[in-house]
Amino acid sequence: MATERFDLALIVAARSGEPAALERLLQVARPDLQRYAQKSCLVSDVDDAVQESLLVLSRYLSTLQHARAWSRWVFRIVRRQCHRLARLALRQDLWDDDRSNALLAQRSDAELRVDIAAALESLPEPYRELVVLRDFEGLSIGELSQELKLTPAAVKGRLHRARELVREYLYAQ
């Protein structure tokens, strides 16, 4: 969701408390929030995360320092909601590295190899390619961005998402 897609005047008007502007802003933002939540949440939590995010946005929009910070602020809220809902649903935090390491340590090396191979196979091709190039072939972010013709930011984002998907898969096992 690029800030340019949003009329900065709409964001400013909504921040100042105009109900019609707030309603329109939330209406325009909803599809982008939905897409982002589909990438960041467990499948069952997408609609709830979007709804909760819209509620948070409407309550705290006046605290947004500058309208140009809209995109970063909105995505941070959606991500937080996804994490909160995952913790509630699974009674664990998928993004807690210490807990992840402890759960993985309970498996034998052979089991872990099979599970990781299956997790990598479950990834969509672009994510799988990225993980293999980075984690198995050792390419840097710069090398990956040249190889895949992506910006370094896009490489980092996709790599992060791919690792989250692998982690979710391993937790489900």
C-alpha positions as a printed NumPy array, in Angstrom:
array([[  0.   ,   0.   ,   0.   ],
       [  1.909,   3.031,  -1.174],
       [  1.035,   6.315,   0.489],
       [  0.771,   7.831,  -2.984],
       [ -2.307,   5.656,  -3.627],
       [ -3.955,   7.435,  -0.754],
       [ -4.837,  11.036,  -0.915],
       [ -2.736,  12.578,   1.837],
       [ -5.523,  15.107,   2.32 ],
       [ -7.884,  12.205,   3.098],
       [ -5.495,  10.904,   5.741],
       [ -5.112,  14.381,   7.248],
       [ -8.885,  14.917,   7.261],
       [ -9.457,  11.55 ,   8.913],
       [ -6.743,  12.32 ,  11.494],
       [ -8.498,  15.555,  12.347],
       [-11.685,  13.67 ,  13.179],
       [-13.902,  14.018,  10.101],
       [-16.176,  10.934,  10.229],
       [-16.766,  10.779,   6.459],
       [-13.029,  10.958,   5.763],
       [-12.307,   8.24 ,   8.328],
       [-14.981,   5.987,   6.846],
       [-13.62 ,   6.493,   3.322],
       [-10.012,   5.934,   4.432],
       [-10.87 ,   2.659,   6.15 ],
       [-12.885,   1.573,   3.13 ],
       [ -9.975,   2.286,   0.777],
       [ -7.435,   0.618,   3.087],
       [ -9.391,  -2.608,   3.66 ],
       [ -8.314,  -4.5  ,   0.477],
       [ -4.634,  -3.785,   1.151],
       [ -4.992,  -4.841,   4.767],
       [ -6.662,  -8.04 ,   3.597],
       [ -3.795,  -8.828,   1.194],
       [ -1.161,  -8.118,   3.825],
       [ -2.984, -10.177,   6.455],
       [ -3.177, -13.121,   4.036],
       [  0.61 , -13.062,   3.901],
       [  1.186, -12.451,   7.601],
       [ -1.534, -14.394,   9.43 ],
       [ -2.576, -17.951,   9.853],
       [ -5.337, -18.554,   7.31 ],
       [ -8.086, -18.744,   9.915],
       [ -7.095, -15.375,  11.421],
       [ -7.105, -13.16 ,   8.309],
       [-10.601, -11.692,   8.623],
       [-10.299, -11.198,  12.372],
       [ -6.922,  -9.5  ,  12.005],
       [ -8.283,  -7.118,   9.37 ],
       [-11.334,  -6.277,  11.457],
       [ -9.287,  -5.716,  14.611],
       [ -6.771,  -3.622,  12.654],
       [ -9.519,  -1.397,  11.273],
       [-10.802,  -0.873,  14.792],
       [ -7.326,   0.043,  16.061],
       [ -6.829,   2.378,  13.084],
       [-10.078,   4.186,  13.748],
       [ -9.297,   4.595,  17.451],
       [ -5.689,   5.716,  17.158],
       [ -5.491,   7.514,  13.821],
       [ -5.199,  10.854,  15.593],
       [ -1.9  ,   9.691,  17.142],
       [ -0.281,   9.2  ,  13.729],
       [  2.492,  11.797,  13.626],
       [  2.542,  12.38 ,   9.875],
       [  0.283,  11.252,   7.049],
       [  3.277,   9.965,   5.065],
       [  3.915,   7.378,   7.788],
       [  0.51 ,   5.822,   7.083],
       [  1.661,   2.669,   5.243],
       [  4.319,   1.648,   7.717],
       [  1.998,   2.34 ,  10.646],
       [ -0.919,   0.404,   9.152],
       [  1.134,  -2.673,   8.286],
       [  2.688,  -2.701,  11.741],
       [ -0.8  ,  -2.772,  13.253],
       [ -1.915,  -5.65 ,  11.   ],
       [  1.209,  -7.636,  11.77 ],
       [  0.714,  -7.14 ,  15.512],
       [ -2.873,  -8.35 ,  15.213],
       [ -1.738, -11.437,  13.275],
       [  0.817, -12.271,  15.953],
       [ -1.7  , -11.694,  18.749],
       [ -4.27 , -13.961,  17.109],
       [ -1.677, -16.677,  16.419],
       [ -0.61 , -16.63 ,  20.057],
       [ -4.239, -16.935,  21.161],
       [ -5.078, -19.686,  18.685],
       [ -1.983, -21.792,  19.18 ],
       [ -1.286, -20.879,  22.795],
       [  2.241, -20.128,  21.623],
       [  4.148, -17.411,  19.836],
       [  5.334, -18.609,  16.429],
       [  7.911, -15.849,  16.402],
       [  9.531, -16.734,  19.744],
       [ 12.935, -18.06 ,  18.701],
       [ 13.763, -19.66 ,  22.064],
       [ 10.555, -21.659,  22.047],
       [ 11.053, -22.604,  18.388],
       [ 14.535, -23.893,  19.135],
       [ 13.28 , -25.902,  22.118],
       [ 10.517, -27.546,  20.076],
       [ 12.879, -28.355,  17.231],
       [ 15.448, -29.78 ,  19.649],
       [ 12.912, -32.454,  20.647],
       [ 13.145, -34.003,  17.175],
       [ 15.933, -36.27 ,  16.014],
       [ 18.227, -35.043,  13.261],
       [ 16.665, -37.488,  10.8  ],
       [ 13.131, -36.347,  11.653],
       [ 14.178, -32.728,  11.43 ],
       [ 15.755, -33.227,   7.994],
       [ 12.579, -34.854,   6.686],
       [ 10.393, -32.129,   8.216],
       [ 12.551, -29.311,   6.822],
       [ 12.606, -30.903,   3.366],
       [  8.826, -31.223,   3.465],
       [  8.491, -27.624,   4.695],
       [ 10.668, -26.383,   1.831],
       [  8.671, -28.442,  -0.662],
       [  5.475, -26.856,   0.66 ],
       [  6.728, -23.352,  -0.157],
       [  5.621, -21.61 ,  -3.343],
       [  8.421, -21.76 ,  -5.927],
       [  9.646, -18.13 ,  -5.577],
       [ 10.01 , -18.538,  -1.807],
       [ 11.664, -21.946,  -2.108],
       [ 14.197, -20.631,  -4.61 ],
       [ 15.014, -17.706,  -2.344],
       [ 15.55 , -19.879,   0.745],
       [ 17.716, -22.352,  -1.147],
       [ 19.884, -19.613,  -2.652],
       [ 20.284, -17.784,   0.668],
       [ 20.471, -20.547,   3.247],
       [ 22.006, -23.41 ,   1.281],
       [ 24.106, -21.645,  -1.336],
       [ 25.016, -18.703,   0.907],
       [ 24.213, -15.836,  -1.454],
       [ 24.104, -12.367,   0.113],
       [ 21.054, -10.103,  -0.072],
       [ 22.816,  -8.062,  -2.769],
       [ 23.62 , -11.166,  -4.805],
       [ 20.058, -12.408,  -4.422],
       [ 18.616,  -9.09 ,  -5.568],
       [ 20.808,  -9.171,  -8.687],
       [ 20.09 , -12.83 ,  -9.385],
       [ 16.33 , -12.503,  -8.948],
       [ 16.068,  -8.95 , -10.326],
       [ 14.409,  -7.681,  -7.131],
       [ 15.188,  -4.807,  -4.823],
       [ 17.081,  -5.705,  -1.636],
       [ 13.99 ,  -4.723,   0.357],
       [ 11.842,  -7.122,  -1.675],
       [ 14.385,  -9.91 ,  -1.161],
       [ 14.413,  -9.333,   2.602],
       [ 10.62 ,  -9.257,   2.771],
       [ 10.2  , -12.449,   0.755],
       [ 12.923, -14.215,   2.698],
       [ 11.264, -13.266,   5.974],
       [  7.887, -14.494,   4.725],
       [  9.398, -17.747,   3.45 ],
       [ 10.99 , -18.422,   6.826],
       [  7.701, -17.689,   8.589],
       [  5.955, -20.209,   6.334],
       [  8.61 , -22.834,   7.106],
       [  8.231, -22.146,  10.82 ],
       [  4.435, -22.456,  10.616],
       [  4.803, -25.742,   8.753],
       [  7.221, -27.12 ,  11.339],
       [  4.929, -26.127,  14.21 ],
       [  2.051, -27.937,  12.557],
       [  4.014, -31.207,  12.474]])
